[in-house]
Amino acid sequence: MPLVLAILFLSCSQLASQIFLPAMPDIALSLNITKSQLQQIMMYYFICLGVSQLVVGPLCDYLGNRAVFLFCQILFILGSLTAGFAHNEVMFALGRILQGLGAAAPLLISRTILASSLEGKTLKSATASLSIAASLVAVIAPWFGGVIATQFNWQILFLVVTVYFLSIWFIGFFFLSNNKAIAVTQKLKFLAMFNEYKNLIIQSKFLSIAAFKWVPTFLYLTSQIYYPFELQEKFNLSAAQYGTAMMIPTLGLVLGTVLAKILQKKLSFKIMLLMFWPLIFLSGLTLYVLPFSLFSSLFSYSLLMIAFGTYYPCCIHLIVTSFKQSAATASALVGAIELLCFSLLAMLMCTYLITSYVALSLLYLVSSLVLLFSWFVMNTKVNLSQKNTTLNVVS
């Protein structure tokens, strides 16, 4: 039951980020806004999701998962309705903001509910299954969104997800427990938490591991908001055709998560990070060298998604095991920076720098070099944090 609940909760945030992508050109036309304006609005969801995580996490500790989930899911539903009935840019932006604020609870609870209910090999297997389920949702969502947007219109798409989110609200109401993770006497000290965040962010070990979560996510988000307009305009694809086409690279995401589950039995996670690094470099090289076509763009994107799918469980495991004393804080910091900083950076890149597929290919290539450098930093015997510890002991 915990795994089923985790998958259902995680699917909410997945749908809110994926299902509307094929309808982006139709939304821009209907609201009479430019491509860059809509791209910015779509990224509001990720930015607000990053901000709300920092608040929702402690609230779940104090008030319990159930109460926080029910309230945030209502925000999620209101945001979907607001965006679905939007007739101008401001109203649509408000809907995406409310969606982002509400999405934090189901996303965080989908991760914590497994850890609080399972342990050992059962927990490890359930976590891997959750990653695969998330990948499958990422495959189906754009296709389903494209079909709905083509057969009806983009407003109906928001109404469909509203009904789904409402159903998940009732599931949470009846099946989600309200156990508090932290006793009332153990009040959170925000200054201590801030210092812990600060201590983590200056460690080269933390940064080098987190880079394998941040950089692929940044490339993924940049590609997400660039491709809907580029491919539909250049190759005259309908929303349904675009959604179907995007199933190909998102299947790479599924393949990556499956490969990670298989290979982790024989290989270390650090070796797996290096093993799949060439896929990101080849992704950029393919896009740069080959003539731009639907095939080359989808092939390049598929290579990136395979690496992205593999890196996700690797990074989560390395963060938790490398910082055992502050695993929750480290995971929260990775997620907050990922959504706040890199979603904003992706929005700025698409607005001002990514004006062609050549620029996107160069971004892939430069990012791959950053990851290669991070891997070598991760595997140096003495990193900056260890040096600082040694100096403190000597002094």
C-alpha positions in Angstrom: 0.0 0.0 0.0 2.8 2.6 0.8 4.2 2.1 -2.7 0.8 2.5 -4.4 0.2 5.7 -2.4 3.8 7.0 -3.3 3.2 6.4 -7.0 -0.2 8.1 -7.0 1.2 11.1 -5.1 4.3 11.4 -7.3 2.1 11.2 -10.4 0.4 14.5 -9.5 3.6 16.6 -9.8 4.7 14.6 -12.8 1.4 15.3 -14.6 1.6 19.0 -13.8 5.0 19.3 -15.3 4.6 17.0 -18.4 1.0 16.8 -19.6 0.7 20.4 -20.8 3.9 20.5 -23.0 2.3 19.5 -26.3 -0.4 22.2 -25.8 2.0 25.1 -25.3 1.7 26.6 -28.8 -2.1 26.4 -28.5 -2.0 28.1 -25.1 0.2 30.9 -26.4 -2.1 31.5 -29.3 -5.2 31.4 -27.2 -3.9 33.8 -24.6 -2.2 36.0 -27.2 1.2 35.9 -25.6 4.6 35.2 -27.1 6.6 32.0 -26.9 9.1 33.4 -24.4 6.3 34.7 -22.2 4.6 31.3 -22.0 7.9 29.6 -21.4 8.5 31.8 -18.4 5.0 31.2 -17.0 5.4 27.4 -17.4 8.6 27.6 -15.3 6.8 29.4 -12.5 5.5 26.0 -11.5 9.0 24.6 -10.9 10.2 27.8 -9.1 7.2 27.8 -6.8 7.6 24.0 -6.2 11.2 24.6 -5.1 10.2 27.4 -2.7 7.3 25.5 -1.2 9.3 22.4 -0.5 11.4 24.4 2.1 8.1 25.2 3.9 6.2 22.0 3.4 8.9 19.7 4.7 9.0 21.2 8.3 5.2 21.5 8.2 4.9 17.7 7.6 7.1 17.1 10.6 5.0 19.2 12.9 1.4 18.8 11.6 1.7 15.4 10.0 1.5 14.3 6.3 -2.2 14.0 6.1 -3.2 17.5 7.1 -0.5 19.2 5.0 -1.3 17.0 2.0 -5.0 17.8 2.1 -4.4 21.5 2.3 -1.7 21.6 -0.5 -3.8 19.4 -2.7 -6.6 21.9 -2.6 -4.1 24.6 -3.7 -3.1 22.2 -6.5 -6.8 21.8 -7.6 -7.5 25.5 -7.4 -4.4 26.2 -9.5 -5.5 23.8 -12.1 -9.0 25.3 -12.3 -7.6 28.8 -12.4 -5.3 28.0 -15.3 -8.0 26.0 -17.1 -10.4 28.9 -17.1 -7.7 31.6 -17.7 -8.5 34.1 -20.4 -5.3 36.2 -20.0 -1.7 35.9 -19.1 -2.0 37.0 -15.5 -4.7 34.5 -14.6 -2.8 31.6 -16.3 0.4 32.6 -14.4 -1.6 32.6 -11.1 -2.8 29.1 -11.9 0.7 27.8 -12.5 1.9 29.5 -9.3 -0.8 27.8 -7.2 -0.1 24.5 -8.9 3.6 24.8 -7.9 2.8 25.7 -4.3 0.5 22.8 -4.0 2.6 20.2 -5.7 5.3 20.1 -2.9 3.3 18.0 -0.5 2.5 15.1 -2.8 6.0 15.1 -4.1 7.7 15.1 -0.7 5.3 12.6 0.8 5.8 10.2 -2.1 9.5 10.0 -1.0 9.0 10.0 2.8 6.1 7.6 3.0 8.3 4.7 1.8 11.1 5.4 4.2 8.7 5.6 7.2 6.9 2.4 6.2 9.6 0.1 4.7 13.2 -0.8 5.4 16.1 -2.8 4.2 15.9 -4.6 0.8 12.2 -3.9 0.7 12.8 -0.2 0.8 15.5 -0.3 -1.8 13.3 -2.3 -4.2 10.3 0.0 -3.6 12.4 3.1 -4.3 13.6 1.6 -7.5 10.1 0.8 -8.5 9.0 4.3 -7.7 11.6 5.7 -10.0 10.5 3.4 -12.8 6.8 4.4 -12.2 7.8 8.0 -12.4 9.5 7.4 -15.7 6.5 5.6 -17.1 4.3 8.6 -16.2 6.7 10.9 -18.0 6.2 8.7 -21.1 2.5 8.6 -21.0 1.7 12.2 -19.9 2.9 14.1 -23.0 1.2 11.6 -25.3 -2.1 11.8 -23.4 -1.9 15.6 -23.2 -1.3 15.8 -26.9 -4.4 13.6 -27.7 -6.7 15.6 -25.4 -5.4 19.0 -26.7 -5.9 17.9 -30.3 -9.3 16.2 -29.8 -10.7 19.0 -27.6 -8.7 22.0 -26.4 -6.1 22.9 -23.8 -8.7 24.0 -21.3 -10.2 20.6 -21.2 -6.7 19.3 -20.4 -6.6 21.3 -17.2 -10.1 20.1 -16.2 -9.0 16.5 -16.7 -6.1 16.8 -14.4 -8.3 18.7 -11.9 -10.6 15.6 -11.7 -7.5 13.4 -11.2 -6.1 15.6 -8.5 -9.5 15.7 -6.7 -9.5 11.8 -6.8 -6.1 11.7 -5.2 -7.3 14.1 -2.5 -10.0 11.6 -1.5 -7.4 8.8 -1.6 -5.2 10.8 0.7 -8.1 11.6 3.0 -9.0 8.0 3.6 -5.6 6.2 3.4 -2.9 8.6 4.5 -1.9 8.5 8.1 -1.2 11.6 10.1 1.8 10.4 12.1 4.2 13.2 13.0 7.8 12.6 12.1 9.2 14.9 14.9 7.9 15.2 18.4 6.6 18.5 19.5 9.4 18.9 22.0 12.0 18.6 19.3 11.3 22.0 17.7 13.1 22.9 14.6 15.9 25.5 15.1 15.9 27.5 11.9 19.3 29.0 12.6 20.9 25.6 13.1 19.2 24.4 9.9 20.6 27.4 8.0 24.1 26.6 9.3 23.7 23.0 8.2 22.7 24.1 4.8 25.7 26.5 4.7 28.1 23.8 5.8 26.9 21.5 3.0 27.0 24.0 0.2 30.7 24.8 0.8 31.7 21.1 0.6 33.2 20.0 -2.7 32.0 16.5 -2.1 28.4 17.6 -1.8 28.6 19.9 -4.8 30.3 17.2 -7.0 27.6 14.6 -6.2 24.7 17.1 -6.5 26.0 18.3 -9.9 24.9 14.9 -11.4 21.3 15.8 -10.3 21.4 19.5 -11.0 23.0 19.5 -14.5 20.9 16.8 -16.1 17.8 18.4 -14.7 18.8 21.8 -16.0 19.3 20.3 -19.5 16.0 18.4 -19.2 14.1 21.6 -18.3 15.8 23.7 -20.9 14.9 21.1 -23.6 11.4 20.8 -22.2 10.6 24.4 -22.8 12.5 24.7 -26.1 11.3 21.7 -28.1 7.5 22.2 -28.1 7.7 25.3 -30.2 10.8 24.4 -32.2 9.6 20.9 -33.3 5.9 21.8 -33.8 6.7 24.9 -35.9 9.5 23.5 -38.0 8.0 20.1 -38.7 4.3 21.1 -38.6 3.4 18.7 -35.8 0.1 18.8 -34.1 -0.1 18.6 -30.3 -1.0 14.9 -30.6 1.9 14.2 -33.0 4.3 16.1 -30.7 3.1 14.1 -27.7 3.6 10.9 -29.5 7.1 11.9 -30.7 8.1 12.8 -27.2 7.3 9.3 -26.1 10.6 8.2 -27.8 13.0 10.1 -25.6 10.9 9.6 -22.5 11.2 5.9 -23.1 14.9 6.5 -22.7 14.1 7.8 -19.2 12.4 4.5 -18.4 15.4 2.6 -19.9 17.8 4.6 -17.7 16.0 3.8 -14.5 15.7 0.1 -15.4 19.4 -0.1 -16.2 20.3 1.6 -12.9 18.2 -1.0 -11.0 20.0 -3.9 -12.9 23.5 -2.6 -12.8 23.6 -1.5 -9.2 23.9 -5.1 -8.2 27.3 -5.4 -9.8 28.7 -1.8 -10.1 29.1 1.1 -7.7 27.0 4.2 -8.3 30.1 6.3 -8.9 31.2 3.9 -11.7 27.7 4.1 -13.2 27.9 7.9 -13.3 31.1 7.7 -15.4 29.8 4.9 -17.5 26.8 6.9 -18.7 28.5 10.2 -19.0 29.4 9.7 -22.7 25.7 9.7 -23.5 25.4 13.4 -22.5 28.5 14.3 -24.6 27.2 12.3 -27.6 23.8 14.0 -27.2 25.3 17.4 -27.7 27.7 16.1 -30.5 24.9 14.5 -32.4 22.7 17.6 -32.3 25.7 19.7 -33.4 27.1 17.5 -36.2 23.9 16.1 -37.8 21.6 18.2 -39.9 18.7 19.3 -37.7 15.7 17.0 -38.3 13.0 15.3 -36.2 15.2 12.2 -36.1 18.4 13.9 -34.9 16.6 16.0 -32.3 14.7 13.0 -30.9 17.8 10.8 -31.0 19.9 13.4 -29.2 17.2 14.0 -26.6 16.9 10.2 -26.1 20.6 9.9 -25.2 20.2 12.6 -22.7 17.1 11.0 -21.1 18.8 7.6 -20.7 21.6 9.3 -18.7 19.1 11.3 -16.8 17.1 8.2 -15.8 20.3 6.4 -14.7 21.7 9.4 -12.7 18.5 9.9 -10.6 18.7 6.8 -8.3 22.5 7.1 -8.3 22.5 10.6 -6.9 19.8 10.0 -4.4 21.7 7.1 -3.0 25.1 8.8 -3.0 23.7 11.9 -1.2 22.0 9.8 1.5 24.9 7.5 2.1 27.6 10.2 1.9 25.9 12.5 4.4 24.3 10.0 6.8 24.1 12.4 9.7 22.3 15.0 7.7 20.7 12.9 4.9 17.3 14.7 5.0 18.8 18.1 5.0 21.2 17.3 2.2 18.3 15.8 0.1 16.1 18.9 0.7 19.0 21.2 -0.2 19.6 19.3 -3.5 15.9 19.5 -4.4 15.4 23.1 -3.5 18.5 24.3 -5.5 17.5 22.1 -8.4 14.1 23.6 -8.7 14.7 27.1 -7.6 18.1 27.9 -9.3 18.2 25.6 -12.3 14.6 26.0 -13.4 15.1 29.8 -13.3 18.4 29.3 -15.2 16.6 27.2 -17.8 14.0 29.8 -18.3 16.6 32.5 -18.8 18.6 30.4 -21.2 15.6 29.7 -23.4 14.6 33.4 -23.3 17.9 35.0 -24.1 20.5 32.4 -25.3 18.9 29.2 -26.7 17.8 30.7 -30.0 18.7 27.7 -32.2 19.4 24.0 -32.0 23.2 24.8 -32.3 23.1 26.8 -29.1 21.3 23.9 -27.4 23.9 21.4 -28.6 26.7 23.6 -27.3 24.9 23.8 -23.9 24.8 19.9 -23.8 28.6 19.8 -24.7 29.6 22.3 -22.1 27.4 20.7 -19.4 29.0 17.3 -20.1 32.4 18.7 -19.4 31.2 20.2 -16.2 29.9 16.7 -15.1 33.2 15.1 -16.1 35.1 17.6 -13.9 32.6 17.0 -11.1 33.2 13.2 -11.3 37.0 13.7 -10.9 36.4 16.1 -7.9 34.1 13.5 -6.4 36.7 10.8 -6.6 39.7 12.7 -5.3 41.0 11.2 -2.1 41.1 14.5 -0.3 38.4 17.1 -1.1 38.1 20.6 0.3 35.8 19.6 3.2 38.3 17.0 4.4 41.1 19.6 4.2 39.2 22.0 6.2 38.5 19.4 8.8 42.2 18.5 9.1 43.1 22.2 9.5 40.6 22.6 12.2 41.9 19.6 14.1 45.5 20.8 13.8 44.7 24.3 14.9 
